[in-house]
């Protein structure tokens, strides 16, 4: 056993530290996923950018959205 396991009571080790995810959050992530896939198809098929360029653009947009979500979440958590 490591030092961390000895300090934490057994009850806390057995329970996972996850919070329930709301239905609205799951729906919002699904909508964003569909929109990102649409953005990929628009760039690839309509704008004729090329497959790799369209994947990169959609992935970059997705990572930027995740960064915004992380910043908003950290600001909301720091105000509590």
C-alpha atoms as a printed R data frame, in Angstrom:
   type eleno elety resid chain resno       x      y       z
1  ATOM     1    CA   UNK     A     1   0.000  0.000   0.000
2  ATOM     2    CA   UNK     A     2   1.155  3.480  -0.731
3  ATOM     3    CA   UNK     A     3   0.949  6.393   1.636
4  ATOM     4    CA   UNK     A     4  -2.060  7.834  -0.213
5  ATOM     5    CA   UNK     A     5  -4.053  4.652   0.224
6  ATOM     6    CA   UNK     A     6  -3.322  4.527   3.948
7  ATOM     7    CA   UNK     A     7  -4.475  8.104   4.556
8  ATOM     8    CA   UNK     A     8  -7.746  7.890   2.600
9  ATOM     9    CA   UNK     A     9 -10.456  5.929   4.419
10 ATOM    10    CA   UNK     A    10 -11.621  2.724   2.721
11 ATOM    11    CA   UNK     A    11 -15.130  4.078   2.142
12 ATOM    12    CA   UNK     A    12 -13.808  6.979   0.034
13 ATOM    13    CA   UNK     A    13 -11.580  4.668  -2.013
14 ATOM    14    CA   UNK     A    14 -14.488  2.430  -2.998
15 ATOM    15    CA   UNK     A    15 -16.744  5.249  -4.249
16 ATOM    16    CA   UNK     A    16 -15.868  6.852  -7.575
17 ATOM    17    CA   UNK     A    17 -15.576 10.631  -7.488
18 ATOM    18    CA   UNK     A    18 -17.917 11.324 -10.398
19 ATOM    19    CA   UNK     A    19 -20.847 13.674 -10.508
20 ATOM    20    CA   UNK     A    20 -23.996 12.818 -12.424
21 ATOM    21    CA   UNK     A    21 -24.190 14.386 -15.884
22 ATOM    22    CA   UNK     A    22 -27.399 16.189 -16.733
23 ATOM    23    CA   UNK     A    23 -29.451 15.305 -19.782
24 ATOM    24    CA   UNK     A    24 -29.041 18.839 -21.112
25 ATOM    25    CA   UNK     A    25 -25.253 18.434 -21.090
26 ATOM    26    CA   UNK     A    26 -25.428 15.158 -23.006
27 ATOM    27    CA   UNK     A    27 -27.820 16.686 -25.555
28 ATOM    28    CA   UNK     A    28 -25.593 19.762 -25.946
29 ATOM    29    CA   UNK     A    29 -22.510 17.611 -26.585
30 ATOM    30    CA   UNK     A    30 -24.436 15.507 -29.112
31 ATOM    31    CA   UNK     A    31 -25.614 18.638 -30.943
32 ATOM    32    CA   UNK     A    32 -22.077 20.031 -31.021
33 ATOM    33    CA   UNK     A    33 -20.805 16.699 -32.364
34 ATOM    34    CA   UNK     A    34 -23.367 16.734 -35.168
35 ATOM    35    CA   UNK     A    35 -22.531 20.355 -35.985
36 ATOM    36    CA   UNK     A    36 -18.800 19.574 -36.095
37 ATOM    37    CA   UNK     A    37 -19.466 16.646 -38.426
38 ATOM    38    CA   UNK     A    38 -21.570 18.947 -40.599
39 ATOM    39    CA   UNK     A    39 -18.740 21.497 -40.589
40 ATOM    40    CA   UNK     A    40 -16.360 18.761 -41.736
41 ATOM    41    CA   UNK     A    41 -18.710 17.692 -44.548
42 ATOM    42    CA   UNK     A    42 -19.285 21.298 -45.610
43 ATOM    43    CA   UNK     A    43 -15.555 21.955 -45.909
44 ATOM    44    CA   UNK     A    44 -14.843 18.678 -47.647
45 ATOM    45    CA   UNK     A    45 -17.751 18.373 -50.061
46 ATOM    46    CA   UNK     A    46 -18.963 21.941 -50.635
47 ATOM    47    CA   UNK     A    47 -15.777 23.975 -50.365
48 ATOM    48    CA   UNK     A    48 -13.639 21.161 -51.839
49 ATOM    49    CA   UNK     A    49 -10.861 21.757 -49.273
50 ATOM    50    CA   UNK     A    50  -9.541 18.239 -49.151
51 ATOM    51    CA   UNK     A    51 -10.116 15.522 -46.602
52 ATOM    52    CA   UNK     A    52  -7.176 16.237 -44.282
53 ATOM    53    CA   UNK     A    53  -7.779 19.993 -44.262
54 ATOM    54    CA   UNK     A    54 -11.450 19.464 -43.400
55 ATOM    55    CA   UNK     A    55 -10.611 17.023 -40.601
56 ATOM    56    CA   UNK     A    56  -8.079 19.468 -39.194
57 ATOM    57    CA   UNK     A    57 -10.489 22.362 -39.341
58 ATOM    58    CA   UNK     A    58 -13.269 20.408 -37.616
59 ATOM    59    CA   UNK     A    59 -10.863 19.075 -34.980
60 ATOM    60    CA   UNK     A    60  -9.470 22.551 -34.332
61 ATOM    61    CA   UNK     A    61 -12.965 23.931 -33.921
62 ATOM    62    CA   UNK     A    62 -13.824 21.102 -31.519
63 ATOM    63    CA   UNK     A    63 -10.715 21.710 -29.412
64 ATOM    64    CA   UNK     A    64 -11.450 25.443 -29.324
65 ATOM    65    CA   UNK     A    65 -14.979 24.710 -28.077
66 ATOM    66    CA   UNK     A    66 -13.599 22.371 -25.408
67 ATOM    67    CA   UNK     A    67 -11.195 25.110 -24.315
68 ATOM    68    CA   UNK     A    68 -14.092 27.565 -23.982
69 ATOM    69    CA   UNK     A    69 -16.068 25.008 -21.940
70 ATOM    70    CA   UNK     A    70 -13.058 24.444 -19.655
71 ATOM    71    CA   UNK     A    71 -12.534 28.171 -19.098
72 ATOM    72    CA   UNK     A    72 -16.210 28.800 -18.372
73 ATOM    73    CA   UNK     A    73 -16.297 25.816 -15.999
74 ATOM    74    CA   UNK     A    74 -13.229 26.983 -14.083
75 ATOM    75    CA   UNK     A    75 -14.606 30.521 -13.758
76 ATOM    76    CA   UNK     A    76 -17.957 29.186 -12.497
77 ATOM    77    CA   UNK     A    77 -16.224 26.865 -10.021
78 ATOM    78    CA   UNK     A    78 -13.975 29.621  -8.667
79 ATOM    79    CA   UNK     A    79 -16.993 31.814  -7.886
80 ATOM    80    CA   UNK     A    80 -18.571 29.207  -5.597
